[in-house]
Amino acid sequence: MKAQEVMGTIDKNGQLFLDEPLAVEKQSRVRVIVLFVEEGIDEDDESKEVVLESLRKSLGEATAGKTRPISELWDGIDVE
């Protein structure tokens, strides 16, 4: 798999719009991981290399089948 980093916007209907077209050779399906920019946090706080390495690690784990049901991700999280 290849990775590209682009910025975009999600509208009120949950639709994702990219700021620029992806550089692709042919039409294909993609896997999308969305990282939300939090208000008050400079989006450049983490270097692109750190973010890309984290994405590579996560993608490798997912490809290797090291996943958990989403229902387990909430276990132990206290919601106030």
PDB file as gemmi writes it, atoms N, CA and C in Angstrom:
CRYST1    1.000    1.000    1.000  90.00  90.00  90.00 P 1                      
ATOM      1  N   MET A   1       0.833  -1.181   0.000  1.00  0.00           N  
ATOM      2  CA  MET A   1       0.000   0.000   0.000  1.00  0.00           C  
ATOM      3  C   MET A   1       0.880   1.249   0.000  1.00  0.00           C  
ATOM      4  N   LYS A   2       0.360   2.306  -0.566  1.00  0.00           N  
ATOM      5  CA  LYS A   2       1.018   3.608  -0.559  1.00  0.00           C  
ATOM      6  C   LYS A   2       0.200   4.548   0.313  1.00  0.00           C  
ATOM      7  N   ALA A   3       0.848   5.596   0.799  1.00  0.00           N  
ATOM      8  CA  ALA A   3       0.145   6.597   1.608  1.00  0.00           C  
ATOM      9  C   ALA A   3       0.383   7.979   1.035  1.00  0.00           C  
ATOM     10  N   GLN A   4      -0.625   8.822   1.155  1.00  0.00           N  
ATOM     11  CA  GLN A   4      -0.525  10.235   0.795  1.00  0.00           C  
ATOM     12  C   GLN A   4      -1.151  11.026   1.926  1.00  0.00           C  
ATOM     13  N   GLU A   5      -0.586  12.177   2.204  1.00  0.00           N  
ATOM     14  CA  GLU A   5      -1.178  13.048   3.215  1.00  0.00           C  
ATOM     15  C   GLU A   5      -1.752  14.279   2.540  1.00  0.00           C  
ATOM     16  N   VAL A   6      -3.020  14.544   2.792  1.00  0.00           N  
ATOM     17  CA  VAL A   6      -3.682  15.737   2.273  1.00  0.00           C  
ATOM     18  C   VAL A   6      -4.588  16.274   3.373  1.00  0.00           C  
ATOM     19  N   MET A   7      -4.907  17.538   3.292  1.00  0.00           N  
ATOM     20  CA  MET A   7      -5.836  18.149   4.230  1.00  0.00           C  
ATOM     21  C   MET A   7      -7.210  18.217   3.570  1.00  0.00           C  
ATOM     22  N   GLY A   8      -8.223  18.318   4.371  1.00  0.00           N  
ATOM     23  CA  GLY A   8      -9.575  18.414   3.850  1.00  0.00           C  
ATOM     24  C   GLY A   8     -10.508  18.939   4.911  1.00  0.00           C  
ATOM     25  N   THR A   9     -11.778  18.948   4.569  1.00  0.00           N  
ATOM     26  CA  THR A   9     -12.813  19.462   5.458  1.00  0.00           C  
ATOM     27  C   THR A   9     -13.974  18.477   5.474  1.00  0.00           C  
ATOM     28  N   ILE A  10     -14.563  18.312   6.642  1.00  0.00           N  
ATOM     29  CA  ILE A  10     -15.768  17.493   6.754  1.00  0.00           C  
ATOM     30  C   ILE A  10     -16.933  18.444   6.966  1.00  0.00           C  
ATOM     31  N   ASP A  11     -17.954  18.336   6.119  1.00  0.00           N  
ATOM     32  CA  ASP A  11     -19.100  19.240   6.232  1.00  0.00           C  
ATOM     33  C   ASP A  11     -20.096  18.728   7.271  1.00  0.00           C  
ATOM     34  N   LYS A  12     -21.183  19.468   7.457  1.00  0.00           N  
ATOM     35  CA  LYS A  12     -22.178  19.125   8.486  1.00  0.00           C  
ATOM     36  C   LYS A  12     -22.859  17.787   8.228  1.00  0.00           C  
ATOM     37  N   ASN A  13     -22.773  17.276   7.003  1.00  0.00           N  
ATOM     38  CA  ASN A  13     -23.363  15.978   6.665  1.00  0.00           C  
ATOM     39  C   ASN A  13     -22.371  14.832   6.785  1.00  0.00           C  
ATOM     40  N   GLY A  14     -21.155  15.148   7.239  1.00  0.00           N  
ATOM     41  CA  GLY A  14     -20.138  14.112   7.397  1.00  0.00           C  
ATOM     42  C   GLY A  14     -19.406  13.769   6.116  1.00  0.00           C  
ATOM     43  N   GLN A  15     -19.563  14.580   5.074  1.00  0.00           N  
ATOM     44  CA  GLN A  15     -18.887  14.331   3.805  1.00  0.00           C  
ATOM     45  C   GLN A  15     -17.482  14.932   3.848  1.00  0.00           C  
ATOM     46  N   LEU A  16     -16.507  14.197   3.366  1.00  0.00           N  
ATOM     47  CA  LEU A  16     -15.113  14.637   3.349  1.00  0.00           C  
ATOM     48  C   LEU A  16     -14.789  15.272   2.009  1.00  0.00           C  
ATOM     49  N   PHE A  17     -14.227  16.480   2.037  1.00  0.00           N  
ATOM     50  CA  PHE A  17     -13.799  17.184   0.834  1.00  0.00           C  
ATOM     51  C   PHE A  17     -12.320  17.485   0.965  1.00  0.00           C  
ATOM     52  N   LEU A  18     -11.526  16.999   0.022  1.00  0.00           N  
ATOM     53  CA  LEU A  18     -10.080  17.215   0.060  1.00  0.00           C  
ATOM     54  C   LEU A  18      -9.732  18.588  -0.498  1.00  0.00           C  
ATOM     55  N   ASP A  19      -8.690  19.207   0.082  1.00  0.00           N  
ATOM     56  CA  ASP A  19      -8.238  20.520  -0.387  1.00  0.00           C  
ATOM     57  C   ASP A  19      -7.609  20.452  -1.769  1.00  0.00           C  
ATOM     58  N   GLU A  20      -7.082  19.295  -2.118  1.00  0.00           N  
ATOM     59  CA  GLU A  20      -6.455  19.119  -3.428  1.00  0.00           C  
ATOM     60  C   GLU A  20      -6.667  17.679  -3.889  1.00  0.00           C  
ATOM     61  N   PRO A  21      -6.641  17.436  -5.183  1.00  0.00           N  
ATOM     62  CA  PRO A  21      -6.837  16.059  -5.676  1.00  0.00           C  
ATOM     63  C   PRO A  21      -5.673  15.157  -5.270  1.00  0.00           C  
ATOM     64  N   LEU A  22      -5.966  13.880  -5.130  1.00  0.00           N  
ATOM     65  CA  LEU A  22      -4.918  12.899  -4.851  1.00  0.00           C  
ATOM     66  C   LEU A  22      -4.120  12.630  -6.121  1.00  0.00           C  
ATOM     67  N   ALA A  23      -2.839  12.384  -5.956  1.00  0.00           N  
ATOM     68  CA  ALA A  23      -1.984  12.037  -7.094  1.00  0.00           C  
ATOM     69  C   ALA A  23      -2.092  10.528  -7.313  1.00  0.00           C  
ATOM     70  N   VAL A  24      -2.939  10.135  -8.247  1.00  0.00           N  
ATOM     71  CA  VAL A  24      -3.166   8.711  -8.505  1.00  0.00           C  
ATOM     72  C   VAL A  24      -2.953   8.406  -9.984  1.00  0.00           C  
ATOM     73  N   GLU A  25      -2.549   7.174 -10.248  1.00  0.00           N  
ATOM     74  CA  GLU A  25      -2.339   6.742 -11.624  1.00  0.00           C  
ATOM     75  C   GLU A  25      -3.602   6.141 -12.224  1.00  0.00           C  
ATOM     76  N   LYS A  26      -4.413   5.522 -11.364  1.00  0.00           N  
ATOM     77  CA  LYS A  26      -5.639   4.903 -11.853  1.00  0.00           C  
ATOM     78  C   LYS A  26      -6.696   4.945 -10.757  1.00  0.00           C  
ATOM     79  N   GLN A  27      -7.912   4.778 -11.141  1.00  0.00           N  
ATOM     80  CA  GLN A  27      -9.029   4.761 -10.213  1.00  0.00           C  
ATOM     81  C   GLN A  27      -8.920   3.519  -9.342  1.00  0.00           C  
ATOM     82  N   SER A  28      -9.119   3.658  -8.037  1.00  0.00           N  
ATOM     83  CA  SER A  28      -9.065   2.497  -7.151  1.00  0.00           C  
ATOM     84  C   SER A  28      -9.756   2.799  -5.837  1.00  0.00           C  
ATOM     85  N   ARG A  29     -10.018   1.748  -5.079  1.00  0.00           N  
ATOM     86  CA  ARG A  29     -10.568   1.911  -3.734  1.00  0.00           C  
ATOM     87  C   ARG A  29      -9.439   2.326  -2.806  1.00  0.00           C  
ATOM     88  N   VAL A  30      -9.786   3.004  -1.725  1.00  0.00           N  
ATOM     89  CA  VAL A  30      -8.793   3.463  -0.762  1.00  0.00           C  
ATOM     90  C   VAL A  30      -9.268   3.179   0.658  1.00  0.00           C  
ATOM     91  N   ARG A  31      -8.325   3.146   1.565  1.00  0.00           N  
ATOM     92  CA  ARG A  31      -8.634   3.068   2.992  1.00  0.00           C  
ATOM     93  C   ARG A  31      -8.356   4.455   3.556  1.00  0.00           C  
ATOM     94  N   VAL A  32      -9.301   5.013   4.279  1.00  0.00           N  
ATOM     95  CA  VAL A  32      -9.178   6.382   4.780  1.00  0.00           C  
ATOM     96  C   VAL A  32      -9.052   6.365   6.300  1.00  0.00           C  
ATOM     97  N   ILE A  33      -8.033   7.039   6.809  1.00  0.00           N  
ATOM     98  CA  ILE A  33      -7.863   7.256   8.241  1.00  0.00           C  
ATOM     99  C   ILE A  33      -7.940   8.764   8.446  1.00  0.00           C  
ATOM    100  N   VAL A  34      -8.868   9.220   9.267  1.00  0.00           N  
ATOM    101  CA  VAL A  34      -9.080  10.656   9.455  1.00  0.00           C  
ATOM    102  C   VAL A  34      -8.484  11.088  10.790  1.00  0.00           C  
ATOM    103  N   LEU A  35      -7.613  12.078  10.751  1.00  0.00           N  
ATOM    104  CA  LEU A  35      -7.037  12.668  11.961  1.00  0.00           C  
ATOM    105  C   LEU A  35      -7.634  14.053  12.117  1.00  0.00           C  
ATOM    106  N   PHE A  36      -8.366  14.284  13.190  1.00  0.00           N  
ATOM    107  CA  PHE A  36      -9.032  15.563  13.395  1.00  0.00           C  
ATOM    108  C   PHE A  36      -8.074  16.562  14.027  1.00  0.00           C  
ATOM    109  N   VAL A  37      -8.053  17.782  13.494  1.00  0.00           N  
ATOM    110  CA  VAL A  37      -7.263  18.860  14.062  1.00  0.00           C  
ATOM    111  C   VAL A  37      -8.095  19.474  15.180  1.00  0.00           C  
ATOM    112  N   GLU A  38      -7.570  19.412  16.408  1.00  0.00           N  
ATOM    113  CA  GLU A  38      -8.309  19.937  17.548  1.00  0.00           C  
ATOM    114  C   GLU A  38      -8.114  21.441  17.656  1.00  0.00           C  
ATOM    115  N   GLU A  39      -9.175  22.138  18.063  1.00  0.00           N  
ATOM    116  CA  GLU A  39      -9.082  23.585  18.229  1.00  0.00           C  
ATOM    117  C   GLU A  39      -8.080  23.908  19.325  1.00  0.00           C  
ATOM    118  N   GLY A  40      -7.311  24.950  19.115  1.00  0.00           N  
ATOM    119  CA  GLY A  40      -6.334  25.378  20.107  1.00  0.00           C  
ATOM    120  C   GLY A  40      -5.029  24.619  20.030  1.00  0.00           C  
ATOM    121  N   ILE A  41      -4.956  23.638  19.164  1.00  0.00           N  
ATOM    122  CA  ILE A  41      -3.722  22.873  19.001  1.00  0.00           C  
ATOM    123  C   ILE A  41      -3.173  23.151  17.621  1.00  0.00           C  
ATOM    124  N   ASP A  42      -1.934  23.554  17.556  1.00  0.00           N  
ATOM    125  CA  ASP A  42      -1.294  23.826  16.279  1.00  0.00           C  
ATOM    126  C   ASP A  42      -1.127  22.506  15.536  1.00  0.00           C  
ATOM    127  N   GLU A  43      -1.675  22.421  14.320  1.00  0.00           N  
ATOM    128  CA  GLU A  43      -1.629  21.167  13.572  1.00  0.00           C  
ATOM    129  C   GLU A  43      -0.211  20.742  13.225  1.00  0.00           C  
ATOM    130  N   ASP A  44       0.754  21.643  13.373  1.00  0.00           N  
ATOM    131  CA  ASP A  44       2.151  21.297  13.107  1.00  0.00           C  
ATOM    132  C   ASP A  44       2.898  20.893  14.371  1.00  0.00           C  
ATOM    133  N   ASP A  45       2.171  20.698  15.508  1.00  0.00           N  
ATOM    134  CA  ASP A  45       2.822  20.300  16.750  1.00  0.00           C  
ATOM    135  C   ASP A  45       3.584  18.990  16.574  1.00  0.00           C  
ATOM    136  N   GLU A  46       3.011  18.055  15.848  1.00  0.00           N  
ATOM    137  CA  GLU A  46       3.702  16.804  15.563  1.00  0.00           C  
ATOM    138  C   GLU A  46       4.241  16.885  14.140  1.00  0.00           C  
ATOM    139  N   SER A  47       5.456  16.452  13.983  1.00  0.00           N  
ATOM    140  CA  SER A  47       6.027  16.495  12.642  1.00  0.00           C  
ATOM    141  C   SER A  47       5.303  15.498  11.744  1.00  0.00           C  
ATOM    142  N   LYS A  48       5.318  15.775  10.467  1.00  0.00           N  
ATOM    143  CA  LYS A  48       4.670  14.868   9.517  1.00  0.00           C  
ATOM    144  C   LYS A  48       5.299  13.485   9.578  1.00  0.00           C  
ATOM    145  N   GLU A  49       6.600  13.423   9.844  1.00  0.00           N  
ATOM    146  CA  GLU A  49       7.284  12.128   9.913  1.00  0.00           C  
ATOM    147  C   GLU A  49       6.739  11.284  11.062  1.00  0.00           C  
ATOM    148  N   VAL A  50       6.481  11.924  12.207  1.00  0.00           N  
ATOM    149  CA  VAL A  50       5.951  11.199  13.365  1.00  0.00           C  
ATOM    150  C   VAL A  50       4.550  10.677  13.058  1.00  0.00           C  
ATOM    151  N   VAL A  51       3.725  11.511  12.454  1.00  0.00           N  
ATOM    152  CA  VAL A  51       2.367  11.106  12.115  1.00  0.00           C  
ATOM    153  C   VAL A  51       2.389   9.978  11.085  1.00  0.00           C  
ATOM    154  N   LEU A  52       3.212  10.126  10.045  1.00  0.00           N  
ATOM    155  CA  LEU A  52       3.290   9.080   9.020  1.00  0.00           C  
ATOM    156  C   LEU A  52       3.795   7.763   9.599  1.00  0.00           C  
ATOM    157  N   GLU A  53       4.762   7.813  10.496  1.00  0.00           N  
ATOM    158  CA  GLU A  53       5.261   6.578  11.111  1.00  0.00           C  
ATOM    159  C   GLU A  53       4.168   5.911  11.939  1.00  0.00           C  
ATOM    160  N   SER A  54       3.375   6.713  12.644  1.00  0.00           N  
ATOM    161  CA  SER A  54       2.265   6.168  13.413  1.00  0.00           C  
ATOM    162  C   SER A  54       1.237   5.514  12.496  1.00  0.00           C  
ATOM    163  N   LEU A  55       0.940   6.172  11.371  1.00  0.00           N  
ATOM    164  CA  LEU A  55       0.000   5.595  10.406  1.00  0.00           C  
ATOM    165  C   LEU A  55       0.551   4.310   9.794  1.00  0.00           C  
ATOM    166  N   ARG A  56       1.846   4.294   9.481  1.00  0.00           N  
ATOM    167  CA  ARG A  56       2.454   3.077   8.919  1.00  0.00           C  
ATOM    168  C   ARG A  56       2.346   1.920   9.900  1.00  0.00           C  
ATOM    169  N   LYS A  57       2.629   2.206  11.177  1.00  0.00           N  
ATOM    170  CA  LYS A  57       2.539   1.170  12.207  1.00  0.00           C  
ATOM    171  C   LYS A  57       1.103   0.656  12.319  1.00  0.00           C  
ATOM    172  N   SER A  58       0.143   1.581  12.380  1.00  0.00           N  
ATOM    173  CA  SER A  58      -1.264   1.190  12.491  1.00  0.00           C  
ATOM    174  C   SER A  58      -1.718   0.382  11.287  1.00  0.00           C  
ATOM    175  N   LEU A  59      -1.322   0.810  10.097  1.00  0.00           N  
ATOM    176  CA  LEU A  59      -1.695   0.093   8.883  1.00  0.00           C  
ATOM    177  C   LEU A  59      -1.079  -1.299   8.869  1.00  0.00           C  
ATOM    178  N   GLY A  60       0.177  -1.399   9.304  1.00  0.00           N  
ATOM    179  CA  GLY A  60       0.831  -2.706   9.380  1.00  0.00           C  
ATOM    180  C   GLY A  60       0.118  -3.639  10.335  1.00  0.00           C  
ATOM    181  N   GLU A  61      -0.291  -3.109  11.484  1.00  0.00           N  
ATOM    182  CA  GLU A  61      -1.021  -3.928  12.456  1.00  0.00           C  
ATOM    183  C   GLU A  61      -2.371  -4.373  11.895  1.00  0.00           C  
ATOM    184  N   ALA A  62      -3.065  -3.455  11.230  1.00  0.00           N  
ATOM    185  CA  ALA A  62      -4.362  -3.811  10.648  1.00  0.00           C  
ATOM    186  C   ALA A  62      -4.197  -4.856   9.554  1.00  0.00           C  
ATOM    187  N   THR A  63      -3.180  -4.698   8.715  1.00  0.00           N  
ATOM    188  CA  THR A  63      -2.920  -5.650   7.637  1.00  0.00           C  
ATOM    189  C   THR A  63      -2.585  -7.029   8.198  1.00  0.00           C  
ATOM    190  N   ALA A  64      -1.878  -7.052   9.340  1.00  0.00           N  
ATOM    191  CA  ALA A  64      -1.501  -8.321   9.968  1.00  0.00           C  
ATOM    192  C   ALA A  64      -2.645  -8.929  10.776  1.00  0.00           C  
ATOM    193  N   GLY A  65      -3.796  -8.259  10.795  1.00  0.00           N  
ATOM    194  CA  GLY A  65      -4.952  -8.788  11.508  1.00  0.00           C  
ATOM    195  C   GLY A  65      -4.954  -8.465  12.987  1.00  0.00           C  
ATOM    196  N   LYS A  66      -4.064  -7.585  13.416  1.00  0.00           N  
ATOM    197  CA  LYS A  66      -4.003  -7.211  14.832  1.00  0.00           C  
ATOM    198  C   LYS A  66      -5.022  -6.107  15.103  1.00  0.00           C  
ATOM    199  N   THR A  67      -6.284  -6.495  15.080  1.00  0.00           N  
ATOM    200  CA  THR A  67      -7.375  -5.536  15.299  1.00  0.00           C  
ATOM    201  C   THR A  67      -8.242  -6.031  16.449  1.00  0.00           C  
ATOM    202  N   ARG A  68      -9.055  -5.122  16.972  1.00  0.00           N  
ATOM    203  CA  ARG A  68     -10.006  -5.466  18.030  1.00  0.00           C  
ATOM    204  C   ARG A  68     -11.364  -4.903  17.645  1.00  0.00           C  
ATOM    205  N   PRO A  69     -12.433  -5.542  18.092  1.00  0.00           N  
ATOM    206  CA  PRO A  69     -13.762  -4.984  17.828  1.00  0.00           C  
ATOM    207  C   PRO A  69     -13.875  -3.589  18.436  1.00  0.00           C  
ATOM    208  N   ILE A  70     -14.550  -2.698  17.759  1.00  0.00           N  
ATOM    209  CA  ILE A  70     -14.658  -1.324  18.238  1.00  0.00           C  
ATOM    210  C   ILE A  70     -15.330  -1.258  19.602  1.00  0.00           C  
ATOM    211  N   SER A  71     -16.202  -2.210  19.901  1.00  0.00           N  
ATOM    212  CA  SER A  71     -16.875  -2.215  21.199  1.00  0.00           C  
ATOM    213  C   SER A  71     -15.868  -2.333  22.343  1.00  0.00           C  
ATOM    214  N   GLU A  72     -14.735  -3.013  22.114  1.00  0.00           N  
ATOM    215  CA  GLU A  72     -13.712  -3.157  23.147  1.00  0.00           C  
ATOM    216  C   GLU A  72     -12.948  -1.860  23.380  1.00  0.00           C  
ATOM    217  N   LEU A  73     -12.910  -0.973  22.408  1.00  0.00           N  
ATOM    218  CA  LEU A  73     -12.151   0.261  22.558  1.00  0.00           C  
ATOM    219  C   LEU A  73     -12.740   1.161  23.637  1.00  0.00           C  
ATOM    220  N   TRP A  74     -14.026   0.998  23.948  1.00  0.00           N  
ATOM    221  CA  TRP A  74     -14.669   1.828  24.959  1.00  0.00           C  
ATOM    222  C   TRP A  74     -14.526   1.246  26.352  1.00  0.00           C  
ATOM    223  N   ASP A  75     -14.091  -0.017  26.479  1.00  0.00           N  
ATOM    224  CA  ASP A  75     -13.947  -0.626  27.787  1.00  0.00           C  
ATOM    225  C   ASP A  75     -12.957   0.164  28.633  1.00  0.00           C  
ATOM    226  N   GLY A  76     -13.363   0.508  29.831  1.00  0.00           N  
ATOM    227  CA  GLY A  76     -12.474   1.213  30.740  1.00  0.00           C  
ATOM    228  C   GLY A  76     -12.449   2.721  30.576  1.00  0.00           C  
ATOM    229  N   ILE A  77     -13.171   3.248  29.601  1.00  0.00           N  
ATOM    230  CA  ILE A  77     -13.216   4.705  29.416  1.00  0.00           C  
ATOM    231  C   ILE A  77     -14.432   5.231  30.176  1.00  0.00           C  
ATOM    232  N   ASP A  78     -14.160   6.127  31.122  1.00  0.00           N  
ATOM    233  CA  ASP A  78     -15.248   6.722  31.900  1.00  0.00           C  
ATOM    234  C   ASP A  78     -15.758   7.956  31.183  1.00  0.00           C  
ATOM    235  N   VAL A  79     -17.048   7.988  30.924  1.00  0.00           N  
ATOM    236  CA  VAL A  79     -17.677   9.138  30.270  1.00  0.00           C  
ATOM    237  C   VAL A  79     -18.438   9.910  31.339  1.00  0.00           C  
ATOM    238  N   GLU A  80     -18.159  11.192  31.425  1.00  0.00           N  
ATOM    239  CA  GLU A  80     -18.840  12.017  32.423  1.00  0.00           C  
ATOM    240  C   GLU A  80     -20.049  12.682  31.851  1.00  0.00           C  
TER     241      GLU A  80                                                      
END                                                                             
